[in-house]
Amino acid sequence: MAKRTIVTFVDDLNDEPADTTVSFGLDNQAYELDLTDKNAEELRDLIASYISAGRKVSAGRRSSGSAPKVAKPAFSGVDGAAVRAWAAGQGIEVSPRGRIKAEVIEKFRAAGN
């Protein structure tokens, strides 16, 4: 026996059959509303003054001035290989790769390195 599934979109505000899906974003959150043409037009009219005062940004781009922050190493200017070699000589266990614990770097510096 064949089975057919029919999906009907209804307006999120009034449960009438929806004509369109409106996508928008606010506070770094994307939203979608299924709306009748009338409600979609009302939404567009409500936010038109905000849209005209704003600026467009391309998808995936943050607004100006909010570039992603890149973490800086806690102890920049320290040679990781030198710290590892010193730690091995002191009997301090340090992984061969990856981040070196701050306390190990502090001890390395305190030893005059």
Helices and strands as residue ranges (DSSP letters): E 20-26, E 29-35, H 37-53, H 80-90, H 102-110
